[in-house]
Amino acid sequence: GHEQLLKMMEERMMDVEQKLRLVKRLLQDKVNQLKDQLSKNTRADAVVKDLYVENAQLLKALEATEQRQRTAERRNYLLEEKIANLNRIVRNLASPSFSP
């Protein structure tokens, strides 16, 4: 009876050890998986930060371009006004009322 009890205890101990090894392996797999995910997340975070900076730079460039466009449109308008005034002056100079 004592020998049989000892043998059963040994078998249970071996079974428990086997289950512990399995659990340890599963936990190690999970740790490796989480480390890999952390690494991916870190890289993704760096990409997001880079994109944020790039977006801010592009936004500043867009604002500067829009400002240059508004300035060019104002200058164009002023030039058109000057052309219209010059055309009016030329018409007045060429009109028969100024002829000798």
N, CA, C and O of each residue as an XYZ file, in Angstrom:
400
protein
N       0.813     -1.201      0.000
C       0.000      0.000      0.000
C       0.847      1.251      0.000
O       0.562      2.226     -0.695
N       1.937      1.194      0.830
C       2.791      2.376      0.928
C       3.523      2.606     -0.383
O       3.656      3.746     -0.829
N       3.996      1.544     -0.998
C       4.718      1.638     -2.280
C       3.779      2.160     -3.369
O       4.152      3.005     -4.182
N       2.570      1.643     -3.363
C       1.605      2.054     -4.383
C       1.245      3.528     -4.209
O       1.110      4.250     -5.196
N       1.090      3.974     -2.982
C       0.799      5.382     -2.700
C       1.951      6.256     -3.168
O       1.741      7.311     -3.767
N       3.182      5.803     -2.887
C       4.362      6.542     -3.308
C       4.422      6.629     -4.836
O       4.748      7.681     -5.387
N       4.110      5.534     -5.511
C       4.122      5.504     -6.972
C       3.050      6.440     -7.536
O       3.309      7.144     -8.512
N       1.863      6.463     -6.946
C       0.800      7.363     -7.390
C       1.211      8.819     -7.199
O       0.949      9.664     -8.054
N       1.855      9.102     -6.074
C       2.327     10.463     -5.792
C       3.376     10.877     -6.834
O       3.373     12.013     -7.310
N       4.281      9.933     -7.187
C       5.293     10.217     -8.197
C       4.653     10.521     -9.538
O       5.051     11.461    -10.226
N       3.662      9.724     -9.908
C       2.980      9.927    -11.184
C       2.254     11.274    -11.212
O       2.291     11.994    -12.210
N       1.604     11.593    -10.114
C       0.924     12.900    -10.024
C       1.937     14.027    -10.108
O       1.692     15.038    -10.766
N       3.088     13.857     -9.438
C       4.137     14.864     -9.465
C       4.651     15.047    -10.890
O       4.861     16.176    -11.335
N       4.858     13.924    -11.617
C       5.326     14.013    -12.990
C       4.270     14.683    -13.877
O       4.600     15.477    -14.758
N       3.009     14.354    -13.634
C       1.918     14.962    -14.387
C       1.866     16.472    -14.131
O       1.710     17.261    -15.063
N       1.997     16.864    -12.869
C       1.996     18.288    -12.507
C       3.190     18.987    -13.152
O       3.047     20.090    -13.678
N       4.373     18.356    -13.118
C       5.560     18.952    -13.721
C       5.378     19.130    -15.232
O       5.780     20.146    -15.799
N       4.775     18.141    -15.864
C       4.523     18.225    -17.302
C       3.562     19.373    -17.603
O       3.774     20.140    -18.543
N       2.510     19.485    -16.803
C       1.560     20.579    -16.998
C       2.225     21.936    -16.746
O       1.944     22.907    -17.448
N       3.095     21.998    -15.756
C       3.804     23.244    -15.474
C       4.717     23.626    -16.637
O       4.810     24.800    -16.995
N       5.397     22.629    -17.232
C       6.254     22.909    -18.383
C       5.414     23.446    -19.553
O       5.813     24.384    -20.245
N       4.249     22.832    -19.754
C       3.355     23.277    -20.822
C       2.895     24.720    -20.573
O       2.913     25.556    -21.477
N       2.488     24.988    -19.343
C       2.045     26.342    -18.996
C       3.196     27.332    -19.174
O       3.003     28.435    -19.685
N       4.387     26.931    -18.751
C       5.563     27.801    -18.899
C       5.820     28.097    -20.374
O       6.099     29.239    -20.739
N       5.726     27.069    -21.225
C       5.950     27.261    -22.652
C       4.876     28.182    -23.249
O       5.180     29.057    -24.060
N       3.623     27.975    -22.839
C       2.543     28.833    -23.321
C       2.738     30.283    -22.879
O       2.524     31.218    -23.651
N       3.146     30.448    -21.629
C       3.399     31.802    -21.123
C       4.560     32.456    -21.871
O       4.508     33.644    -22.189
N       5.604     31.680    -22.149
C       6.752     32.224    -22.875
C       6.335     32.632    -24.295
O       6.766     33.668    -24.803
N       5.496     31.811    -24.923
C       4.978     32.162    -26.246
C       4.200     33.475    -26.190
O       4.339     34.336    -27.058
N       3.382     33.605    -25.155
C       2.588     34.835    -25.002
C       3.496     36.032    -24.756
O       3.257     37.111    -25.298
N       4.541     35.853    -23.939
C       5.498     36.934    -23.674
C       6.165     37.352    -24.983
O       6.299     38.544    -25.261
N       6.583     36.372    -25.788
C       7.223     36.680    -27.075
C       6.264     37.412    -28.002
O       6.646     38.353    -28.698
N       5.014     36.967    -28.000
C       3.998     37.613    -28.830
C       3.792     39.068    -28.395
O       3.700     39.963    -29.235
N       3.721     39.293    -27.097
C       3.516     40.651    -26.586
C       4.725     41.546    -26.853
O       4.579     42.732    -27.148
N       5.924     40.960    -26.746
C       7.135     41.734    -27.074
C       7.122     42.147    -28.535
O       7.454     43.284    -28.871
N       6.739     41.224    -29.398
C       6.659     41.517    -30.830
C       5.627     42.607    -31.092
O       5.869     43.522    -31.880
N       4.481     42.507    -30.431
C       3.429     43.520    -30.605
C       3.900     44.878    -30.096
O       3.620     45.905    -30.715
N       4.613     44.887    -28.973
C       5.143     46.143    -28.442
C       6.113     46.771    -29.435
O       6.091     47.982    -29.657
N       6.957     45.944    -30.026
C       7.903     46.441    -31.017
C       7.164     47.044    -32.214
O       7.512     48.126    -32.685
N       6.150     46.341    -32.696
C       5.359     46.853    -33.818
C       4.667     48.160    -33.444
O       4.638     49.102    -34.236
N       4.113     48.215    -32.237
C       3.431     49.421    -31.778
C       4.394     50.597    -31.671
O       4.043     51.732    -31.996
N       5.607     50.316    -31.214
C       6.618     51.369    -31.091
C       6.968     51.925    -32.466
O       7.072     53.137    -32.653
N       7.149     51.012    -33.432
C       7.444     51.459    -34.805
C       6.270     52.254    -35.375
O       6.467     53.293    -36.005
N       5.062     51.771    -35.155
C       3.874     52.466    -35.660
C       3.746     53.847    -35.018
O       3.366     54.811    -35.681
N       4.061     53.936    -33.736
C       4.009     55.219    -33.033
C       5.003     56.197    -33.641
O       4.692     57.375    -33.813
N       6.201     55.712    -33.968
C       7.214     56.573    -34.595
C       6.731     57.051    -35.963
O       6.926     58.212    -36.323
N       6.104     56.156    -36.722
C       5.583     56.534    -38.043
C       4.491     57.586    -37.898
O       4.454     58.557    -38.653
N       3.602     57.392    -36.925
C       2.520     58.359    -36.698
C       3.107     59.723    -36.338
O       2.641     60.748    -36.835
N       4.119     59.743    -35.481
C       4.744     61.020    -35.113
C       5.381     61.677    -36.327
O       5.246     62.886    -36.518
N       6.080     60.890    -37.154
C       6.687     61.431    -38.373
C       5.618     62.010    -39.297
O       5.793     63.088    -39.865
N       4.513     61.284    -39.441
C       3.429     61.765    -40.296
C       2.802     63.041    -39.741
O       2.408     63.928    -40.498
N       2.713     63.128    -38.421
C       2.163     64.322    -37.789
C       3.040     65.531    -38.106
O       2.540     66.600    -38.458
N       4.363     65.346    -37.976
C       5.308     66.437    -38.269
C       5.228     66.801    -39.754
O       5.182     67.979    -40.110
N       5.213     65.786    -40.611
C       5.139     66.037    -42.053
C       3.841     66.764    -42.409
O       3.842     67.675    -43.237
N       2.745     66.362    -41.786
C       1.463     67.014    -42.035
C       1.512     68.485    -41.623
O       0.994     69.348    -42.331
N       2.130     68.766    -40.488
C       2.251     70.157    -40.034
C       3.078     70.971    -41.027
O       2.739     72.115    -41.329
N       4.168     70.379    -41.537
C       4.996     71.076    -42.519
C       4.222     71.326    -43.807
O       4.308     72.407    -44.390
N       3.464     70.323    -44.249
C       2.673     70.483    -45.469
C       1.593     71.544    -45.288
O       1.294     72.305    -46.208
N       1.016     71.582    -44.102
C      -0.015     72.587    -43.827
C       0.581     73.993    -43.897
O      -0.031     74.898    -44.463
N       1.779     74.180    -43.320
C       2.448     75.483    -43.394
C       2.756     75.842    -44.837
O       2.572     76.989    -45.243
N       3.230     74.861    -45.626
C       3.539     75.117    -47.035
C       2.266     75.485    -47.794
O       2.283     76.381    -48.638
N       1.166     74.796    -47.498
C      -0.108     75.108    -48.152
C      -0.557     76.521    -47.805
O      -0.993     77.265    -48.683
N      -0.454     76.894    -46.540
C      -0.848     78.249    -46.127
C      -0.001     79.298    -46.829
O      -0.522     80.320    -47.275
N       1.318     79.051    -46.931
C       2.205     79.996    -47.624
C       1.830     80.089    -49.102
O       1.822     81.181    -49.670
N       1.521     78.961    -49.721
C       1.137     78.951    -51.136
C      -0.177     79.701    -51.337
O      -0.321     80.469    -52.288
N      -1.123     79.476    -50.447
C      -2.397     80.191    -50.553
C      -2.200     81.691    -50.387
O      -2.854     82.482    -51.066
N      -1.299     82.089    -49.484
C      -1.013     83.513    -49.286
C      -0.381     84.100    -50.545
O      -0.725     85.206    -50.960
N       0.562     83.342    -51.162
C       1.183     83.823    -52.406
C       0.141     83.931    -53.512
O       0.191     84.858    -54.320
N      -0.797     82.999    -53.557
C      -1.849     83.051    -54.573
C      -2.716     84.287    -54.370
O      -3.045     84.976    -55.335
N      -3.089     84.576    -53.122
C      -3.904     85.771    -52.851
C      -3.155     87.040    -53.257
O      -3.738     87.954    -53.839
N      -1.857     87.087    -52.944
C      -1.035     88.244    -53.317
C      -0.975     88.377    -54.837
O      -1.112     89.481    -55.366
N      -0.773     87.272    -55.540
C      -0.711     87.298    -57.003
C      -2.051     87.745    -57.582
O      -2.081     88.505    -58.550
N      -3.157     87.284    -57.001
C      -4.477     87.693    -57.479
C      -4.696     89.192    -57.277
O      -5.267     89.855    -58.143
N      -4.241     89.735    -56.130
C      -4.362     91.190    -55.887
C      -3.531     91.963    -56.904
O      -3.995     92.953    -57.470
N      -2.296     91.505    -57.135
C      -1.428     92.184    -58.110
C      -2.035     92.106    -59.508
O      -2.002     93.081    -60.259
N      -2.582     90.962    -59.848
C      -3.213     90.787    -61.150
C      -4.384     91.757    -61.308
O      -4.557     92.379    -62.356
N      -5.172     91.870    -60.255
C      -6.306     92.795    -60.290
C      -5.818     94.228    -60.493
O      -6.371     94.958    -61.315
N      -4.789     94.635    -59.753
C      -4.249     95.989    -59.884
C      -3.693     96.221    -61.286
O      -3.876     97.294    -61.862
N      -3.009     95.207    -61.836
C      -2.483     95.341    -63.199
C      -3.609     95.480    -64.212
O      -3.506     96.269    -65.152
N      -4.682     94.718    -64.027
C      -5.830     94.839    -64.933
C      -6.452     96.233    -64.854
O      -6.879     96.792    -65.864
N      -6.498     96.781    -63.648
C      -7.013     98.150    -63.483
C      -6.124     99.147    -64.212
O      -6.619    100.042    -64.898
N      -4.806     98.990    -64.064
C      -3.863     99.893    -64.734
C      -3.993     99.773    -66.254
O      -3.961    100.779    -66.963
N      -4.141     98.530    -66.757
C      -4.308     98.318    -68.200
C      -5.584     99.003    -68.680
O      -5.589     99.653    -69.725
N      -6.663     98.855    -67.916
C      -7.926     99.495    -68.294
C      -7.761    101.016    -68.318
O      -8.252    101.673    -69.236
N      -7.082    101.577    -67.330
C      -6.839    103.026    -67.286
C      -5.976    103.477    -68.464
O      -6.255    104.498    -69.093
N      -4.926    102.704    -68.756
C      -4.059    103.053    -69.884
C      -4.828    102.972    -71.197
O      -4.654    103.830    -72.063
N      -5.676    101.957    -71.362
C      -6.497    101.855    -72.565
C      -7.422    103.057    -72.698
O      -7.615    103.578    -73.797
N      -7.988    103.494    -71.590
C      -8.863    104.665    -71.595
C      -8.078    105.898    -72.023
O      -8.557    106.696    -72.828
N      -6.857    106.055    -71.477
C      -6.007    107.202    -71.842
C      -5.668    107.153    -73.330
O      -5.748    108.171    -74.017
N      -5.293    105.981    -73.827
C      -4.942    105.843    -75.247
C      -6.156    106.173    -76.122
O      -6.015    106.856    -77.136
N      -7.332    105.701    -75.745
C      -8.546    106.015    -76.523
C      -8.810    107.519    -76.535
O      -9.165    108.100    -77.560
N      -8.626    108.137    -75.355
C      -8.846    109.588    -75.276
C      -7.835    110.340    -76.137
O      -8.184    111.316    -76.802
N      -6.594    109.888    -76.125
C      -5.562    110.553    -76.940
C      -5.823    110.346    -78.424
O      -5.534    111.230    -79.231
N      -6.351    109.219    -78.788
C      -6.593    108.922    -80.189
C      -7.931    109.445    -80.680
O      -8.222    109.331    -81.871
N      -8.746    110.005    -79.823
C     -10.079    110.460    -80.243
C      -9.937    111.729    -81.088
O      -8.988    112.490    -80.904
N     -10.877    111.959    -82.015
C     -10.780    113.111    -82.930
C     -10.872    114.452    -82.215
O     -10.463    115.464    -82.783
N     -11.386    114.499    -81.006
C     -11.510    115.794    -80.320
C     -10.150    116.372    -79.984
O     -10.051    117.578    -79.758
N      -9.069    115.549    -79.940
C      -7.736    116.055    -79.657
C      -6.952    116.303    -80.936
O      -5.804    116.744    -80.882
N      -7.556    116.026    -82.079
C      -6.842    116.199    -83.356
C      -6.760    117.680    -83.697
O      -7.682    118.438    -83.394
N      -5.646    118.105    -84.334
C      -5.510    119.536    -84.697
C      -6.397    119.952    -85.855
O      -6.381    121.115    -86.258
